[in-house]
Amino acid sequence: MDLIQGYASSDDEAPPPLKRKARALDDHVVELPPPLASAYKPKRRASSGAAPTTAAPQPLPPVFTDARAEPWLVAAPVPSRELRRWKTEYRVNRVRWNPQFPWLLASAGMHPTIDVWDAGCGTCARSLDQPHTAAVKDLQWSCDGRRLVSASFDRTVGCVDVETGTVVATHSGDHRFTAVAIHPTDANVVLVGDANGSILSWDLRGSSIRAFGRSCGEVLALAFLPGTDHLQFISSSTVTKTSAVEKAVLVWDYESGATVSKPIYGEGYSCSAVAVPTFSFPNAPNGRVHRSVPFVALQTHGNYIATVSAIKFQQLKARFTGHTAEGYGIDCAFNATGGLLATGDATGRLLVFDARRRHCVYTVSPHTHVCMAVQCHPAAPSVIATGGWDQSITIHA
């Protein structure tokens, strides 16, 4: 070990470490110039001599195209099978067919996004993430079919241009908005209802707001009544107490803002939807009440659909049964001819009734959760769209 360490072991101190002469490095230091941002160029850029460019965003494909053939729009008298099915990212509250471009279907639900679908292939043509920040309760197409008006739980109602995705107008309130109806002749005027029972007429061209008298409770549905001498609309709201049952369903004169009828439904159940049968002729934008079915349908929470005369505004004895509502805001709708009445169901079923004979002609279970949204096609009598809380949309014909 002594040989390895290089000195002899003894009681003497170890030899001092060798001292090396410090190297003078200062004389050899070379200062480099600072790096330049343009010092390096990729080979392709250097060979072409072109300046770096940022790729321009690709324009969105057009939503509204010329009229096209839709073979899936069959002309059968009643639906008989499921044609399409696709999934969404939210529980669906409402689906609405476009009145001018009948292959487009809008959907909204428990999410701020509103989707516009090409129903012929089940693909999303537009996804609108404005103007809401919370779930959407109701929506309607404008008369020209190019804008969507929606009511949201974030206490706003908004109008969006579907082609560009830009917000045309918004209105904020003190309560969440729950129902929307489009004026039949003026596309810039909409009716909106809120959770406080207020009904407002909103002009999209400005901040003009006109308030009608309060209804019973939360406004659940609004619909204009065609074929009358004076423009009228019907409202449905929740029944908050027994003494206010007569205010649950009211008919209003739009010009004067006064109610024009006595109590027309007094059975104590809230009505989540109002369906009005109208002809859908292109030359008659206002429509007119169907002669064979001169009544309005009320979707009640009593597990039946009540009927009200569209002429005298009196409740009729006829009713449609066989489905369950269980307190959900389930929709119902007449088809283009007024001969069929479709409704959803709390168990996920779709039921289609003969509107004159009141018997069920088609029933199916397209959803595993409640079937909230039902909308009949504006031109094809047997085509019906549904939306459910199982995050799916189906087309039947």
Secondary structure by P-SEA (a helix, b strand, c coil): ccccccccccccccccccccccccccccbbbbccccccccccaaaaaacccccccccccccccccccccccccccccccccccccccccccccccccccccccbbbbbccccbbbbbcccccccccccccccccccccccccccccccccccccccccccccccccccccccccccccccccccccccbbbbbcccbbbbbbcccccbbbbcccccccccbbbbbcccccbbbbbbbcccccccccccbbbbccccccccccccccccccccbbbbbbbbccccccccccccccbbbbbccccbbbbbbcccccccccccccccccccbbbbbbcccccbbbbccccbbbbbccccccccccccccccccccccccccccccbbbbbcccccccccc
